[in-house]
Structure formats: C-alpha cells, structure tokens
Amino acid sequence: MPTPPRSPAPAPRPRPPAQRARRTSAGRRKRPRWAMRLACTVSVTVLAAAGIGHSVVTSLDTGIRRVDVFRDMKNRPESGHGINVLLVGTDGRDKITPEEKEKYRLGGAPCHCTDTIMIVHISEDRDRASVVSLPRDSYADLPPHTDRNTGQKHREHPNKINAAYAEGGPNLTVQTVEHMTKVKIDHYLEVDFLSFMKTVDVLGGVRICTARPLRDSHTGLDLAEGTHQLNGGAALQYVRSRYVDGASDLGRMQRQQRFLAALIAKATSSGVLLNPVKFRDVTRTLLGSVRADKGFGTGDMLDLGRAMRGFSPSSSEFTTVPLDATGQVVPGIGSTLKWHPVRAGRLFEALRQDQPLAAHRPRSKATMVDVSPQQVRVQVENGTGAPGLGKKVDAGLRATGFQTTGAPADVPGAAARPAPRTVIAFDPRWDRSAKSLATALPGAELRPVPGQGPTLKVIAGTDFKEVRRVRAEDAQQGEFGAIRGDEVTCD
C-alpha cells in the first residue's frame, strides 16, 4: 500500500478519519520488569505504525542503538508464519534525576539484567499481535557461551532465564529463548526505565482501572479502587510493583499486560499515529534508550506500519507461559519456575503455526470485580412471590460466572408481603465475595450474617431489574489463559 502523503494536499480518494485513526502498530513491549515491555511495545506500535513517511522513519532509525544479536548463531529453529519480536526490559536508570529516583523508589545500583522478557508474535496477515510473557525466574538450560563479564567459557548449565542477559547479553538471551521455545526470533528490542517514563508522559498519561486498592511499600505505589490517569513515574510504579499481593511476579506480569493494553488503546485512539509531530515526539522519546538488532531497519518499520492500519486493542492478546505446579530448586541458584511440559509446548506450537491464543468471544462489557464470579457460590431466593423471578436471577448470575445452586427457592409468605429490596446475606468472612456479587446486582443491600458460611444468599426483591456482567481483573480463559487487549482496558 502507498505511504500516506506527508503534505496537506488531499488524496484522490481520502479515507474517513475514523478509518485512518484505527491504524496502529503491532508491537508490544514490556519493560524492565515491565517497563521495557511497554517501551518496546510503543516502539513497534508507534514507531512503525501508520507509515507516516519514509524521511520521518529514516530519521528515527538513525537514533536507534544497534546490537549484533544473531552473531554466530547456529542450529536455529525453522521460521514459522508471521514475525516474532523478543522484547526485553533492563533496569537502566543512569539518566533518571536524583529527584525522580527518590520519588519513584528507584534507588540502588541496577543489576543490568532483564527483569522482563516477552515474545511478541505479529500474525502473517498483520491482524493480530500475541504477547507471551516469560517469567524472569523460569528454569533455563543456558547454551554453551563465553561469559561477557569474565571471559570464562561455560558449558550448558542450569540457571534462571534472566541470567542469560547477565552472562551473555542479548545474543545469549535470544539463544536461550529459542532453545526453550523452538520459536525463531526475527527481531530484538531492548528498553530501559527512562524511555518508558518519558514515552507515557508524551502520550499524556495512560488510563488504568483497578477493582481494589493497590499498595506496595517497595515502589511507593498507592492506588485507590477506581480509575486513574497515570503519568510516566506512576506508570513505572504500577508495572514494577510485585508486593501488592501474594502473586508476586505473576501478579506483576498481569498488571504489565493490562498496562500494555491500555497503552495501545491510548496510542491508537489519541491520534498519535496520524499526527506527524506527535508521532515524531513519541518515537524520539522512546527510541532514545532503545537497542535493536541490526536487521530491524526503516524498511521493516514502514512495511509493518502500512500492513497494520486496522490494528486495535481487540487485535491484541496477552498470556504468560503455562507453569508447572511445582518448581525446581537449582543448587547455588535457588527456586525456579518450571514451564508446564505439555501446555507450554502447545502454546509455542500455536505461535509457530500463527494461531490465535485467546478464545473467540464477543467483547464483554463487564464491570471488574476483585473476586472472580467463578469462586463465589450463591443460593437464590424469590422474595416477591412473582412466578419465575428466582429462576431469572439464578440464570442471570450463572451466565456471568457465579456458581449458583441452580435450585432457587421461594421465601414463605413472600406473595403476601413482597420484599421491596434485593438483599445479599453473607458471612463477614466472605465480604470480598459479597462485594463482587453486589456489583452484579446494582442497588442490592449487603446484610452481614455471622456464621452463615461460604455460600452467599440472594433474596430477590421487587426492585430487581437486571444482573450486571462482571469479571475479575485477572480473569484469563481458553487453553492458553490468554486475554484480549480490549478485555483488560477500562470500560
């Protein structure tokens, strides 16, 4: 397709603005720990999207630092369908001001390691981007290599996957990922904290919503329940936090994926890709700290951008490599995460075959809740005497995921004295579950009943109107637990 004109002169057959605004790129990134993912994503998404003009992209290309990632690599996997980009995030912070380091808890010396590793697969038809997070503590057999710090030659040996970068840099990182996944990596992108923060600021911030308060004393993150517009520094806190709950790194990866989806939504809906000046500012900010393989040049950027004009958050999908229930302790290294021997293999085979990872389902206009409906057991009672109301409420709650008993009952005497208001009776020990259920029943009264037990009771009143669809923040479905980008952004 021809490159969109850079001059204001009208094209012979102008496209509707809404159609052009849909253009976006396909990448996604995660950054150091998470930040990298982000920056990287914008780098493929913004930097290569929309095909604004060869001269603009060429000027950006010259600012990218290059690394010879694929040097002397042998016995590589066969090429599949589509494009695979390895996005890594390092914890570089040399250019961040002392004030910012203090404010956003970025003190301490960087370890110069990869806190975030992701494979971004861009489908052959350029209609889909699949992002797979690889936990940094994953067990890995590092291929034979020469240690870049000591010059010592190593045989293949076990370690955590993020140690590949520390011992052998980008080259060993790519070798290790290819060895473990059998997925051929076509391009490599690496970003640090600073470019992530500044890129978010140039975009005007990113909108994030949470169904519960998020606090982490290590990063300084402190978000109340609700929707927030995060600037670069706050966004960095959000994606770096791993002490919000017991999920540690796995919970952090889910927040990183959520932020990445929100970032893509912001980039594709704010006109960034159609505004040459904004495009230039965002990409220059991002690429100031990016390192990429030597083969990722201007032509790749333009080809990718032209092909992905219809890209949107619904075209993206996110997942984490399936893990085994038990990890593995490596002497001298500590506990590591083991990939599931069967499910992980099927996931990477799907990438090689260019297959979608997320289940095909319509966009769910569901409200986020803290506790997944699938974890909440409910007994429904009809408090009005109106025929069929109990069955209607039971079916509505079951349709959005609540584990109803399927046997709604009638409250004795309800026909003579109908309950005017819907009530949720719950044991205070299950108050979070009750709150999720109340979100699905707008206007319902929460009534604590100590000793009731884990089953919540809904007494439907005359005020009942509907069951609102709800979903948990970390809800993942399908064989690979993948979620679409439009399912994790704010409604």
Order of alpha helices (4+ residues) and beta strands (2+ residues): alpha-alpha-alpha-beta-beta-alpha-beta-beta-beta-beta-beta-beta-alpha-beta-alpha-beta-beta-beta-beta-alpha-alpha-alpha-beta-alpha-beta-beta-beta-alpha-beta-beta-alpha-beta-beta-beta-alpha-beta-beta-beta-beta
